[in-house]
Amino acid sequence: MLKMLIPLALILSPALIPLAAKAQDRTNIARVSYADLDLSRAADRKALDRRLARALDEVCGKVRPGFINPAPESLRCQAEARRAVATAREQAVARSAAPVRISAVP
């Protein structure tokens, strides 16, 4: 039986959210950039969510509502990846809401 592992973590660059899924000996990775988004705005958070959904489809395979028999591995991969990416997404949004501190020496 196919076993899915979803290691997910933000890498050092705060402008990328990597998604990784390992199936057998093959690893699929999608990096989702949000450098062009202002995550303090609702519209840009929705844009990030759309990008993450496309990346999940790319990494795990599409799970289409209404299909009688979606692949169990794909369903499991999507569920695990969504749980894992939720934390990374919330961290990215929280960082965007943090105040910017500027200091200057006169």
Sequence and secondary structure as in RCSB ss.txt:
>XXXX:A:sequence
MLKMLIPLALILSPALIPLAAKAQDRTNIARVSYADLDLSRAADRKALDRRLARALDEVCGKVRPGFINPAPESL
RCQAEARRAVATAREQAVARSAAPVRISAVP
>XXXX:A:secstr
   EE      SSTTEEEEEEEETTEEEEEEEE TT  TTSHHHHHHHHHHHHHHHHHHH    TT SS  HHHH
HHHHHHHHHHHHHHHHHHHHHHS        
